[in-house]
């Protein structure tokens, strides 16, 4: 009889573990699907597109964030080099945000050696940029090697 009660307790433990696994799978699935649907809703936002010229965008990649005050408002769409070796970047900003014509944009880093992004500093003019207009005030990327070289001098 001891063996049969032992087998029943094992089956009870297996059933409990199986139910626990099912609950965890459902919870994880719910989390991922809710994140997916939250992201896909933001895809229906409208965006304005702007461009800016830099001398160095080291570390930026297509899809890098565009942030205002640390909050993502858009992303880097494309970049190209012109005949004067300036890098023209094209980026999106949600049309919820009006960008003044005296706004500035710079290549910034999350932390000391973190991921690069475009930091947009809104201007104060009452004249706003239209879709596909240029932000004139830019600051290029600073890389760690350049800063270390400056410190050695």
MILO-945796 format. One line per 4 residues: their letters; for each residue x, y, z of N, C-alpha, C. Coordinates in nm, 3 decimals. Layout:
<nodes>
A	X:Y:Z:X:Y:Z:X:Y:Z | ...
</nodes>
This chain:
<nodes>
XXXX	0.081:-0.119:0.000:0.000:0.000:0.000:0.085:0.126:0.000 | 0.196:0.118:0.057:0.284:0.234:0.062:0.326:0.276:-0.080 | 0.347:0.175:-0.166:0.386:0.204:-0.303:0.275:0.275:-0.380 | 0.150:0.232:-0.360:0.039:0.294:-0.434:0.017:0.438:-0.386
XXXX	0.031:0.466:-0.257:0.015:0.604:-0.210:0.131:0.692:-0.258 | 0.248:0.631:-0.269:0.362:0.704:-0.323:0.338:0.742:-0.469 | 0.287:0.648:-0.549:0.257:0.674:-0.690:0.148:0.780:-0.704 | 0.047:0.777:-0.617:-0.058:0.878:-0.621:-0.001:1.017:-0.590
XXXX	0.092:1.024:-0.493:0.152:1.154:-0.460:0.239:1.205:-0.575 | 0.306:1.115:-0.645:0.386:1.155:-0.761:0.294:1.209:-0.870 | 0.183:1.140:-0.896:0.088:1.186:-0.997:0.030:1.321:-0.957 | 0.008:1.341:-0.829:-0.045:1.470:-0.780:0.058:1.581:-0.803
XXXX	0.184:1.549:-0.776:0.291:1.648:-0.797:0.305:1.677:-0.946 | 0.300:1.574:-1.030:0.309:1.593:-1.175:0.194:1.680:-1.226 | 0.075:1.655:-1.174:-0.042:1.735:-1.214:-0.024:1.880:-1.172 | 0.023:1.901:-1.050:0.044:2.037:-1.000:0.150:2.110:-1.083
XXXX	0.260:2.043:-1.112:0.366:2.104:-1.193:0.314:2.132:-1.334 | 0.239:2.041:-1.392:0.182:2.062:-1.525:0.091:2.183:-1.528 | 0.005:2.197:-1.427:-0.083:2.314:-1.420:-0.003:2.443:-1.403 | 0.102:2.437:-1.322:0.187:2.554:-1.302:0.255:2.595:-1.433
XXXX	0.303:2.497:-1.509:0.367:2.527:-1.638:0.266:2.591:-1.733 | 0.143:2.539:-1.735:0.040:2.596:-1.822:0.010:2.740:-1.783 | 0.000:2.768:-1.654:-0.026:2.905:-1.607:0.088:2.998:-1.647 | 0.212:2.953:-1.632:0.328:3.035:-1.669:0.329:3.061:-1.819
XXXX	0.302:2.959:-1.901:0.299:2.978:-2.047:0.190:3.078:-2.085 | 0.074:3.068:-2.023:-0.034:3.163:-2.052:0.006:3.304:-2.011 | 0.068:3.320:-1.895:0.110:3.453:-1.848:0.216:3.514:-1.940 | 0.313:3.435:-1.980:0.418:3.486:-2.069:0.359:3.519:-2.206
XXXX	0.273:3.433:-2.256:0.207:3.460:-2.384:0.124:3.587:-2.378 | 0.053:3.608:-2.270:-0.028:3.729:-2.254:0.062:3.853:-2.253 | 0.175:3.844:-2.184:0.268:3.957:-2.177:0.320:3.993:-2.316 | 0.365:3.891:-2.392:0.419:3.918:-2.525:0.313:3.970:-2.620
XXXX	0.193:3.914:-2.616:0.089:3.962:-2.708:0.043:4.101:-2.671 | 0.038:4.132:-2.543:-0.003:4.269:-2.506:0.104:4.369:-2.548 | 0.232:4.334:-2.536:0.340:4.421:-2.585:0.332:4.436:-2.736 | 0.304:4.328:-2.807:0.295:4.333:-2.952:0.182:4.426:-2.995
XXXX	0.064:4.410:-2.934:-0.049:4.493:-2.975:-0.028:4.638:-2.934 | 0.042:4.661:-2.823:0.072:4.799:-2.785:0.165:4.862:-2.888 | 0.266:4.787:-2.934:0.358:4.838:-3.035:0.287:4.859:-3.168 | 0.202:4.766:-3.207:0.139:4.778:-3.338:0.043:4.895:-3.341
XXXX	-0.013:4.935:-3.228:-0.098:5.052:-3.226:-0.017:5.177:-3.256 | 0.107:5.183:-3.206:0.190:5.300:-3.231:0.230:5.309:-3.378 | 0.222:5.197:-3.452:0.254:5.200:-3.594:0.152:5.282:-3.672 | 0.034:5.302:-3.615:-0.069:5.377:-3.684:-0.058:5.527:-3.660
XXXX	0.042:5.568:-3.582:0.066:5.710:-3.563:0.114:5.770:-3.694 | 0.090:5.899:-3.709:0.143:5.969:-3.826:0.275:6.034:-3.787 | 0.365:6.041:-3.883:0.497:6.097:-3.858:0.528:6.206:-3.959 | 0.608:6.301:-3.913:0.670:6.396:-4.003:0.815:6.352:-4.019
XXXX	0.872:6.383:-4.132:1.010:6.344:-4.160:1.094:6.469:-4.176 | 1.213:6.464:-4.117:1.305:6.577:-4.122:1.442:6.524:-4.160 | 1.531:6.615:-4.194:1.668:6.573:-4.219:1.764:6.673:-4.157 | 1.887:6.627:-4.138:1.993:6.710:-4.080:2.125:6.659:-4.135
XXXX	2.224:6.748:-4.138:2.357:6.711:-4.188:2.457:6.709:-4.073 | 2.539:6.605:-4.073:2.642:6.586:-3.971:2.775:6.557:-4.038 | 2.883:6.577:-3.962:3.014:6.535:-4.012:3.048:6.394:-3.965 | 2.983:6.346:-3.859:3.011:6.213:-3.805:2.887:6.162:-3.733
XXXX	2.842:6.042:-3.770:2.729:5.979:-3.702:2.770:5.843:-3.647 | 2.896:5.827:-3.614:2.950:5.700:-3.567:2.860:5.639:-3.460 | 2.818:5.515:-3.482:2.738:5.442:-3.385:2.589:5.444:-3.413 | 2.542:5.534:-3.499:2.399:5.536:-3.532:2.369:5.427:-3.634
XXXX	2.254:5.365:-3.621:2.209:5.265:-3.718:2.065:5.297:-3.756 | 2.024:5.245:-3.870:1.886:5.262:-3.912:1.797:5.207:-3.800 | 1.700:5.285:-3.760:1.611:5.245:-3.650:1.651:5.302:-3.515 | 1.767:5.370:-3.509:1.806:5.433:-3.382:1.698:5.531:-3.338
XXXX	1.682:5.545:-3.209:1.578:5.631:-3.154:1.606:5.779:-3.179 | 1.498:5.855:-3.191:1.502:6.001:-3.183:1.428:6.033:-3.054 | 1.494:6.108:-2.965:1.435:6.136:-2.833:1.429:6.285:-2.806 | 1.327:6.323:-2.734:1.315:6.458:-2.678:1.306:6.439:-2.528
XXXX	1.402:6.494:-2.455:1.401:6.481:-2.310:1.403:6.338:-2.261 | 1.466:6.249:-2.335:1.477:6.109:-2.296:1.360:6.022:-2.338 | 1.261:6.081:-2.404:1.143:6.004:-2.446:1.148:5.984:-2.598 | 1.129:5.860:-2.641:1.133:5.829:-2.783:1.015:5.894:-2.854
XXXX	1.046:5.969:-2.961:0.942:6.035:-3.040:0.950:5.997:-3.187 | 1.053:5.921:-3.226:1.070:5.882:-3.365:1.191:5.793:-3.381 | 1.236:5.780:-3.506:1.353:5.696:-3.530:1.426:5.738:-3.657 | 1.552:5.695:-3.665:1.635:5.721:-3.782:1.585:5.635:-3.897
XXXX	1.558:5.699:-4.011:1.504:5.630:-4.127:1.614:5.593:-4.226 | 1.704:5.687:-4.256:1.810:5.660:-4.353:1.924:5.760:-4.335 | 2.036:5.729:-4.399:2.148:5.823:-4.405:2.223:5.801:-4.535 | 2.292:5.909:-4.576:2.368:5.903:-4.701:2.480:6.008:-4.694
XXXX	2.582:5.990:-4.775:2.693:6.085:-4.780:2.679:6.168:-4.907 | 2.690:6.302:-4.893:2.681:6.386:-5.013:2.820:6.405:-5.074 | 2.828:6.485:-5.180:2.956:6.501:-5.250:3.060:6.577:-5.169 | 3.017:6.644:-5.061:3.111:6.716:-4.973:3.144:6.634:-4.848
XXXX	3.107:6.508:-4.847:3.133:6.415:-4.737:3.058:6.451:-4.609 | 2.949:6.519:-4.623:2.857:6.542:-4.510:2.759:6.426:-4.509 | 2.720:6.386:-4.391:2.624:6.277:-4.379:2.486:6.337:-4.356 | 2.396:6.310:-4.450:2.259:6.358:-4.435:2.176:6.244:-4.376
XXXX	2.115:6.271:-4.261:2.027:6.172:-4.200:1.882:6.216:-4.217 | 1.797:6.119:-4.236:1.653:6.144:-4.245:1.590:6.068:-4.130 | 1.503:6.135:-4.056:1.444:6.072:-3.939:1.298:6.113:-3.926 | 1.225:6.033:-3.850:1.084:6.060:-3.827:1.063:6.113:-3.687
XXXX	0.957:6.194:-3.673:0.911:6.242:-3.543:0.759:6.236:-3.547 | 0.699:6.182:-3.443:0.554:6.175:-3.437:0.495:6.313:-3.461 | 0.387:6.317:-3.539:0.327:6.447:-3.570:0.256:6.511:-3.451 | 0.258:6.444:-3.337:0.206:6.505:-3.215:0.295:6.618:-3.167
XXXX	0.420:6.618:-3.213:0.519:6.715:-3.168:0.551:6.813:-3.279 | 0.540:6.940:-3.249:0.576:7.046:-3.344:0.723:7.080:-3.320 | 0.801:7.085:-3.426:0.944:7.112:-3.417:0.971:7.253:-3.466 | 1.015:7.339:-3.374:1.045:7.479:-3.409:1.167:7.484:-3.501
XXXX	1.172:7.590:-3.584:1.281:7.600:-3.681:1.417:7.630:-3.618 | 1.421:7.665:-3.489:1.549:7.686:-3.421:1.586:7.567:-3.331 | 1.524:7.452:-3.356:1.556:7.331:-3.279:1.695:7.282:-3.318 | 1.755:7.205:-3.229:1.887:7.146:-3.254:1.878:6.996:-3.238
XXXX	1.968:6.926:-3.308:1.973:6.781:-3.297:2.118:6.738:-3.287 | 2.143:6.638:-3.204:2.280:6.589:-3.186:2.280:6.437:-3.175 | 2.395:6.379:-3.204:2.416:6.237:-3.184:2.459:6.221:-3.039 | 2.379:6.150:-2.961:2.406:6.133:-2.818:2.422:5.984:-2.786
XXXX	2.466:5.957:-2.665:2.491:5.820:-2.620:2.417:5.795:-2.491 | 2.354:5.678:-2.481:2.295:5.635:-2.353:2.410:5.590:-2.264 | 2.439:5.666:-2.160:2.550:5.631:-2.072:2.683:5.665:-2.136 | 2.791:5.611:-2.079:2.925:5.644:-2.128:2.958:5.574:-2.259
XXXX	2.925:5.446:-2.269:2.954:5.372:-2.392:2.829:5.299:-2.442 | 2.713:5.357:-2.416:2.587:5.294:-2.454:2.550:5.314:-2.599 | 2.426:5.282:-2.628:2.372:5.290:-2.763:2.356:5.436:-2.805 | 2.382:5.463:-2.933:2.370:5.599:-2.986:2.226:5.626:-3.027
XXXX	2.187:5.752:-3.018:2.055:5.796:-3.062:2.061:5.942:-3.101 | 1.955:5.992:-3.163:1.946:6.134:-3.199:1.870:6.206:-3.089 | 1.935:6.305:-3.030:1.873:6.384:-2.922:1.825:6.515:-2.983 | 1.696:6.535:-2.980:1.633:6.653:-3.037:1.603:6.752:-2.926
XXXX	1.660:6.873:-2.938:1.636:6.979:-2.840:1.544:7.082:-2.904 | 1.418:7.088:-2.858:1.321:7.179:-2.921:1.361:7.325:-2.904 | 1.338:7.401:-3.009:1.364:7.545:-3.004:1.245:7.619:-2.945 | 1.254:7.752:-2.948:1.149:7.833:-2.886:1.075:7.922:-2.986
XXXX	1.113:7.918:-3.113:1.045:8.000:-3.214:0.901:7.956:-3.232 | 0.820:8.049:-3.282:0.681:8.017:-3.315:0.667:7.970:-3.459 | 0.778:7.959:-3.530:0.776:7.908:-3.667:0.818:7.762:-3.661 | 0.734:7.674:-3.715:0.759:7.531:-3.706:0.800:7.474:-3.841
XXXX	0.887:7.374:-3.835:0.930:7.306:-3.956:0.815:7.226:-4.015 | 0.814:7.218:-4.145:0.716:7.136:-4.216:0.781:7.003:-4.249 | 0.699:6.910:-4.292:0.748:6.779:-4.333:0.859:6.794:-4.438 | 0.966:6.716:-4.424:1.082:6.714:-4.515:1.164:6.842:-4.514
XXXX	1.163:6.915:-4.404:1.251:7.031:-4.391:1.372:6.993:-4.305 | 1.474:7.080:-4.310:1.602:7.051:-4.246:1.615:7.120:-4.110 | 1.675:7.047:-4.017:1.718:7.106:-3.890:1.863:7.148:-3.911 | 1.888:7.275:-3.896:2.020:7.332:-3.928:2.121:7.310:-3.815
XXXX	2.079:7.328:-3.690:2.170:7.319:-3.576:2.195:7.172:-3.541 | 2.319:7.126:-3.564:2.354:6.986:-3.539:2.484:6.976:-3.460 | 2.500:6.865:-3.391:2.627:6.833:-3.325:2.656:6.687:-3.355 | 2.772:6.661:-3.413:2.808:6.527:-3.455:2.845:6.439:-3.336
XXXX	2.866:6.313:-3.368:2.900:6.212:-3.269:3.039:6.235:-3.210 | 3.049:6.215:-3.081:3.180:6.212:-3.016:3.209:6.067:-2.985 | 3.326:6.018:-3.026:3.355:5.879:-2.994:3.459:5.871:-2.883 | 3.459:5.758:-2.817:3.544:5.738:-2.699:3.692:5.749:-2.734
XXXX	3.731:5.697:-2.851:3.872:5.702:-2.890:3.921:5.846:-2.902 | 3.838:5.933:-2.960:3.876:6.073:-2.974:3.892:6.138:-2.838 | 3.797:6.111:-2.748:3.805:6.171:-2.613:3.929:6.121:-2.539 | 3.960:5.992:-2.550:4.078:5.940:-2.482:4.206:5.999:-2.539
XXXX	4.208:6.020:-2.670:4.325:6.080:-2.733:4.345:6.223:-2.683 | 4.237:6.295:-2.664:4.246:6.432:-2.612:4.296:6.433:-2.468 | 4.258:6.333:-2.389:4.303:6.325:-2.250:4.451:6.292:-2.239 | 4.506:6.221:-2.336:4.647:6.184:-2.332:4.739:6.303:-2.353
X	4.689:6.406:-2.423:4.774:6.522:-2.454:4.804:6.604:-2.334
</nodes>
